Amino acid sequence: MSILESLFYANLIILGLVYSCIAPLVLGFATIGMSLFYLAFRYNILFVTDSQIDTKGLIYPRALQQLLTGIYLAEILLIGLFSIAATPGPLILMVAFLIFTALFHLSLNAALDPLLYNLPKSLEAEEESLRGLMEQGVDSHEAGEEKNGTLATHTAPHKKPNFLSKFMKPHIYSDYATLRQLVPHALADADNLYEEAVAENAYFPPSVVSETPLLWIPRDSAGISAQEVAHTSKVIPITDEGCSFDEKNKLVWDAEGARPPLWKEKIYY
């Protein structure tokens, strides 16, 4: 994302926040607009845009901090409206909210600044510690289950939380050890994660790299499927292997011991 694009999206959100307090319908149009922009930008960033500029992920926190401008302007606008309307209660609340927003902004900057320009060595140390425990757990399998129990406790310290618990306590339920379990370790530790063709075509749109789909038809005893395969294979790929009709004219195939011709290995991007 370029600086101009980030400023455009930030301004759109800021305007939505500012006018939401006096014209709530703006939120609906802003949501629709941001959804459409998201789809367009997602497609462009995956299949179209080829930028040689590395922002090192600093555009997102900058846009996040700029969004608070809309909160400030909305609160100042409401303070002015309540002052004109001579309503002391809401006016005092909005002044308090303005002070709270400023304090939150300062705390947000204090929390983000150490992470923006420095490598978080603590995560590297934690990863080395986890790998050491995993190696010990494997090596001590024959000696006993004590270290394995310690490893299981460390890598799975809690049960799966509900949405509210996960939202209120991200330092517990979304910590590094927990999120690490979501990564397929066998794939992450592999030297050659992707095949050469998959790696080369990873960012092309599907319309460019997708192969012609295989037409899979059931095999029949009368030989009609064999004739269809012979004629249609001149145009598109087709097969009648692995599927047939039973005595009730229902489709049957070996779902347990065989892979269908349509099967493809899942790619973890």
PAFI-516049 format. One record per atom (N, C-alpha, C, O): residue in one letter; z, x, y. Coordinates in steps of 0.2 Angstrom, whole numbers, plus 5000, padded with zeros to 4 digits. Layout:
BEGIN
aZXY;...
//
This chain:
BEGIN
m500050044994;m500050005000;m500050045006;m500450095007;s499550035011;s499550075017;s500050045022;s500349995021;i500150085027;i500650065032;i500450005036;i500849965037;l499749995037;l499549935040;l499649875036;l499849825039;e499449885030;e499649825025;e500349805025;e500549745025;s500749855024;s501449845024;s501749805030;s502149765030;l501449835036;l501649795043;l501349725043;l501749685046;f500749715040;f500549645040;f500949595036;f501149545038;y501149625030;y501549575026;y502249565029;y502549515028;a502549625031;a503149615035;a503149575040;a503649535041;n502649575045;n502549525050;n502549455048;n502849415051;l502149445043;l502049375040;l502749345038;l502949295039;i503149385034;i503749365032;i504249355038;i504649315038;i504249405043;i504649395048;i504549335052;i505049305054;l503949315053;l503749255057;l504049195053;l504249145056;g503949195046;g504149145042;g504949135043;g505249075043;l505349195043;l506049185044;l506249165051;l506749125051;v505849185056;v506049165063;v505949095064;v506449055067;y505349065062;y505248995063;y505548945058;y505548885059;s505848975053;s506148935048;s506748895050;s506848835048;c507048915055;c507648885058;c507448825062;c507848775063;i506848825065;i506648775070;i506148735067;i505948675069;a505748755062;a505148725059;a505248735052;a504848785049;p505648705048;p505648725040;p505048715036;p504948755031;l504548675039;l503948675035;l503548735035;l503148745030;v503748785039;v503348845039;v503548885033;v503148925031;l504148875030;l504248905024;l503748895018;l503648935014;g503548825018;g503148815013;g502448845013;g502148875008;f502148845019;f501548885021;f501648955020;f501148985017;a502148985022;a502249055021;a502349075013;a502049125011;t502649035009;t502649045002;t501949044999;t501849084995;i501548995001;i500948984998;i500549045000;i500149074996;g500549065007;g500149125009;g500349195006;g499949225004;m501049205005;m501249265002;m501049264994;m500949314991;s501049204991;s500849204984;s500149224983;s499949254979;l499749194988;l498949214987;l498849284989;l498449324986;f499249314994;f499249384996;f499449424990;f499149484989;y499949404986;y500249444981;y499649444975;y499549504972;l499349394974;l498849394968;l498249444970;l498049484966;a498049434977;a497449474979;a497649554979;a497349594977;f498249564982;f498549634982;f498649664975;f498449724974;r498849624971;r499049654964;r498349664960;r498349724957;y497849624961;y497149644958;y496949704961;y496649744958;n496949714968;n496649764971;n497049834969;n496749884968;i497649834969;i498049894967;i497949914960;i497949974959;l497749864956;l497649884949;l496949904947;l496849954943;f496449874951;f495749884949;f495249904954;f494749924953;v495549904960;v495049914966;v495249974970;v494850024971;t495849974972;t496050024977;t496150094973;t496450104968;d495950144977;d495950214974;d496250264980;d495850294983;s496850264981;s497150304986;s497350374984;s497650374979;q497250414988;q497450484987;q498050504991;q498250564990;i498350454994;i498950474998;i499550444994;i499550394992;d500050494993;d500650474990;d501250464995;d501450514998;t501450404995;t501950385000;t502650394997;t503150385000;k502650414990;k503350434987;k503750364987;k504350374986;g503450304987;g503850244986;g504250234993;g504750194992;l504150264998;l504550255004;l504250195008;l504650165013;i503650165007;i503450105010;i503850045009;i504050005014;y504050035003;y504449975001;y505149975004;y505249925007;p505550025004;p506150025008;p506050015015;p506549985019;r505550045018;r505450035025;r505249955027;r505549935032;a504849925023;a504749855024;a505349815023;a505449765026;l505749835018;l506349795017;l506849795023;l507149745024;q506849855026;q507249865032;q506949825038;q507349795042;q506349825038;q505949785044;q506049715043;q506049675048;l506149685037;l506249615036;l506849585040;l506949535042;l507349635041;l507949615044;l507849595051;l508249565055;t507249625054;t507049605061;t506949525061;t507149495066;g506649495056;g506649425057;g507249385057;g507349335060;i507749415053;i508449385053;i508749395059;i509049345062;y508749445063;y509049455069;y508749405074;y509049375078;l508049405074;l507749365079;l507849285078;l507949255083;a507949265071;a508149195070;a508849185072;a508949135075;e509249235071;e509949215073;e510049215081;e510449175084;i509649265084;i509649265092;i509349195094;i509649165099;l508849175091;l508549105093;l509049055092;l509049005097;l509449055087;l509848995086;l510449005090;l510748955093;i510649065092;i511249075097;i510949045104;i511349005107;g510349055106;g510149025112;g510048955112;g510248915117;l509848925106;l509848845105;l510548815106;l510548765109;f510948845102;f511648815102;f512048825109;f512448785111;s511848875113;s512048885119;s511848835124;s512248805128;i511148815123;i510948765128;i511148695126;i511348655130;a511348685119;a511548625117;a512348615118;a512648565117;a512648675120;a513348675122;a513748645115;a514148605116;t513648685110;t513948665103;t514348735102;t514048775099;p515048735103;p515348795102;p515448815095;p515448875093;g515548765091;g515648785084;g515148825080;g515148885078;p514448795080;p513948835078;p513748895081;p513548945078;l513948895088;l513748955092;l514249015089;l513949075089;i514849005088;i515349055086;i515149075079;i515149135077;l514849025075;l514649045068;l514049095068;l514049145065;m513549075073;m512949115073;m513149185076;m512849235074;v513649195080;v513749255083;v514149295077;v513949355077;a514549265073;a514849305068;a514349325063;a514349375060;f513849275061;f513349295057;f512849355059;f512649395055;l512749355066;l512449415069;l512749475068;l512449525066;i513449475069;i513849535068;i513849555060;i513749615059;f513849505056;f513849525049;f513249555047;f513149595043;t512649525050;t511949555048;t511949625050;t511649665047;a512249645056;a512149715058;a512549755054;a512349815052;l513149735052;l513549775047;l513249785040;l513249835037;f512949725038;f512549735032;f511949785032;f511849815028;h511649785038;h511049825039;h511249895039;h510949945036;l511849915042;l512149985042;l512350005035;l512150055033;s512649955031;s512849975024;s512249985020;s512250025015;l511649945021;l511049955017;l510750015018;l510550055014;n510750035025;n510450105026;n510850165023;n510550205021;a511550155023;a511950205021;a511850205013;a511950265010;a511750155010;a511650155002;a510950185000;a510850214995;l510450165005;l509750185003;l509550255005;l509150295001;d509850275010;d509650345013;d509750405008;d509250445007;p510250405005;p510350465000;p509850454994;p509750514991;l509550404993;l509150394987;l508350404989;l507950404984;l508250404995;l507550404997;l507250474997;l506650474995;y507550524999;y507250585000;y507550634995;y507450694996;n508050614990;n508350664986;n508250644979;n508250584977;l508150684974;l508050664967;l508750644964;l509250684965;p508850594961;p509550574959;p509650614952;p509550594947;k510050664953;k510250714948;k510750674943;k510750694937;s511050624946;s511550594942;s511250564936;s511450564930;l510650534937;l510250494932;l510050544926;l510050534920;e509850604929;e509550654924;e510150684920;e510050694914;a510750694923;a511350704919;a511550654914;a511750674908;e511450594916;e511650534911;e511150534906;e511350514900;e510550544907;e509950544902;e510150604897;e510050594891;e510350664899;e510450714895;e511050694890;e511050714885;s511550664893;s512150644890;s511950594884;s512250604879;l511550544886;l511350494881;l510950524875;l511050514869;r510550574877;r510150604872;r510550644867;r510450654861;g511050684870;g511550724866;g511950674861;g512050694856;l512150614864;l512550574859;l512050544854;l512250534848;m511450534855;m510950504850;m510850564845;m510850544839;e510750624847;e510650674842;e511350684838;e511250694832;q511850684841;q512550684837;q512550624832;q512850634827;g512350564834;g512450514830;g511950524824;g512150504818;v511350544825;v510950564819;v511150614814;v511150604808;d511450664818;d511650724814;d512350704810;d512450734804;s512750664812;s513350644809;s513350584805;s513850554803;h512750564803;h512650504799;h512950514792;h513350474789;e512850574789;e513150584782;e513950604783;e514350594778;a514150634789;a514850654789;a515350594790;a515850594788;g515050534793;g515450484794;g515150434800;g514650454802;e515550384801;e515250334806;e515650334813;e515550294817;e516050384814;e516450384820;e516050394826;e516050364831;k515650444825;k515150464831;k514650404832;k514450394838;n514450384827;n513950324827;n514250264831;n513950234835;g514850254829;g515250194833;g515250214840;g515150164844;t515350274842;t515450294849;t514750284852;t514750264858;l514250304849;l513550304851;l513350224853;l513050214858;a513550184848;a513350114848;a513750084854;a513450044858;t514350104855;t514750074860;t514450094867;t514550064872;h514250164867;h513950184874;h513350154876;h513150144881;t512850144871;t512250124872;t512150044873;t511750014876;a512650014870;a512649934870;a513449914872;a513749894868;p513649934878;p514349924880;p514549854881;p515149834882;h514049804881;h514249734883;h513749684879;h513149704878;k513949624879;k513449574877;k512949554882;k513049574888;k512449524880;k511949494885;k512249454890;k512549394888;p512249464896;p512549424901;p512049364903;p511449364901;n512349314906;n512049254909;n511749274916;n511849334918;f511349234918;f511049254925;f511549264930;f511449314934;l512049224931;l512549234936;l512849294936;l512949334941;s513149314930;s513449374929;s513049434930;s513249484933;k512449434928;k511949484929;k511849494937;k511749554939;f511749444940;f511649444948;f512249464951;f512149504956;m512849444949;m513449464953;m513649534951;m514049564956;k513549554946;k513749624944;k513249664941;k513249684935;p512749684945;p512249724943;p512449794941;p512149834937;h512949824944;h513249894942;h513449894935;h513549944932;i513649834932;i513849834925;i513349814920;i513249844915;y512949764922;y512449734917;y511749754918;y511349744915;s511649794924;s510949824925;s511049894926;s510649924930;d511549934923;d511650004924;d511050034920;d510650004917;y511050104921;y510550144918;y510550144910;y510050134907;a511150144907;a511150134899;a510850074897;a510550074892;t511050014901;t510749954898;t510049944899;t509649924895;l509749964905;l509049964906;l508650014902;l508049994900;r508950064900;r508650114895;r508450084889;r507950104886;q508850034886;q508650004880;q508049954880;q507749944875;l507849944886;l507249904887;l506549944886;l506049914885;v506650004886;v506050054885;v505950064878;v506450084875;p505350054875;p505250074868;p505350154867;p504850184870;h505850174864;h506050244864;h505550284860;h505350344861;a505250254854;a504750284850;a504150304854;a503850354853;l503950254858;l503350264862;l503450314868;l503050354870;a504050314871;a504250354877;a504350424874;a504150474878;d504550444868;d504650504866;d503950534863;d503950594861;a503450494862;a502850524859;a502450564864;a502450554870;d502150614861;d501750664866;d501150634868;d500950634874;n500750594863;n500150564865;n500250494865;n500250454860;l500450464871;l500650394871;l500050344870;l500150294866;y499550364873;y498950324873;y498350364870;y498250424870;e497850324867;e497250354865;e496850374871;e496950344876;e496350414870;e495950444875;e495550384879;e495550384885;a495250344875;a494850284877;a495350234881;a495150214886;v495950224879;v496350184882;v496650204889;v496650174894;a496750274889;a497050304895;a496450304900;a496550294906;e495850314898;e495250314903;e495150254906;e494950244912;n495250194902;n495050134904;n495650084906;n495550024907;a496150114907;a496850084908;a496750044915;a497049984915;y496450064920;y496450034927;y495750004928;y495649984934;f495349994923;f494749954925;f494849884924;f495249864920;p494549834927;p494549764926;p494349744920;p493949774917;p494649694917;p494449674910;p493649654909;p493349664904;s493349634915;s492649614914;s492249684913;s491649674911;v492449744914;v492149804914;v492249834907;v491749854903;v492849834904;v492949864898;v493049824892;v493049844886;s493049754893;s493149714887;s492549704883;s492049704885;e492749714876;e492149704871;e491949634870;e492349594871;t491449624867;t491249554865;t491749534860;t491749564855;p492049474861;p492449454856;p492149434849;p491549414849;l492549454844;l492349444837;l492449364835;l492949334836;l491849344833;l491849274830;l492049264823;l491749294819;w492649234822;w492949234815;w492849164812;w493149114815;i492449154807;i492349094804;i492649094796;i492649154793;p492749044793;p493049044786;p492449044782;p491949024783;r492649074776;r492149084771;r492149024766;r492648994764;d491548994764;d491448934760;d491048954754;d490749004753;s491248914749;s490848934742;s490148914742;s489748944738;a489948874747;a489148854747;a488748914750;a488148914749;g489048964753;g488649014756;g488449004763;g488049044766;i488648954766;i488448934773;i488748984778;i488349014782;s489349004777;s489649054781;s489249124781;s489149154786;a489049144775;a488649204774;a487949204778;a487749254781;q487649144777;q487049134781;q487149134789;q486749164792;e487749104791;e487849104798;e488049174800;e487849194806;v488349214796;v488549284798;v487849324799;v487849364803;a487449314794;a486749354794;a486349334800;a486049384803;h486349274803;h485949254808;h486349274815;h486049304820;t486949254815;t487349264822;t487549334823;t487549354829;s487549384818;s487749454819;s487249484823;s487349544825;k486649454824;k486049484828;k486249484835;k485949514839;v486649434837;v486849424844;v487549444846;v487649484851;i488049424842;i488749444843;i489049464837;i488849444831;p489649494837;p489949514831;p490249454828;p490549414831;i490249444821;i490449394818;i490649414811;i490349454808;t491149384808;t491349394801;t491649334798;t491949284801;d491649334791;d491949274787;d492449304783;d492649274778;e492749364784;e493249394779;e493949374781;e494149364786;g494349364775;g495049354776;g495249284777;g495849274778;c494749234777;c494949164778;c494449124774;c493849144773;s494649074771;s494249024767;s494548954767;s495048944770;f494248914763;f494448844763;f494848834756;f494648864751;d495348794756;d495648774750;d495348714747;d494848684750;e495648684742;e495348624739;e495448564743;e495148514742;k495848564748;k495948514753;k495548524760;k495648494765;n495148574760;n494748584765;n495148614771;n494948594777;k495648644770;k496048674775;k496048744775;k495848784770;l496048774781;l495948844782;l496548884779;l497148864780;v496448934775;v496948974772;v496849054773;v496249064772;w497349094775;w497249164775;w497849194774;w498449164774;d497849264771;d498449294769;d498849314776;d498649374778;a499249274778;a499649294784;a500149344783;a500449374788;e500349364777;e500949404775;e500649474774;e500949524776;g500149484770;g499949554768;g499349574771;g499149634770;a498949544775;a498349564778;a498349554785;a498649504788;r498049594789;r497949584796;r497249554797;r496749564794;p497249504801;p496549464803;p496049514806;p496349564810;p495449494806;p494949544809;p495049544817;p494749584820;l495349494819;l495449484827;l496049534829;l496149534835;w496449564824;w497049594826;w496949664830;w496449694828;k497249674835;k497249734839;k497949754841;k498449714842;e498049824841;e498649854842;e498849844849;e498449854854;k499449824850;k499749804857;k499849874861;k500049924858;i499549874867;i499649934872;i500149924876;i500249874880;y500649974877;y501249964881;y501050004887;y501050074887;y500849974893;y500750014899;y501350024903;y501350044908;
//
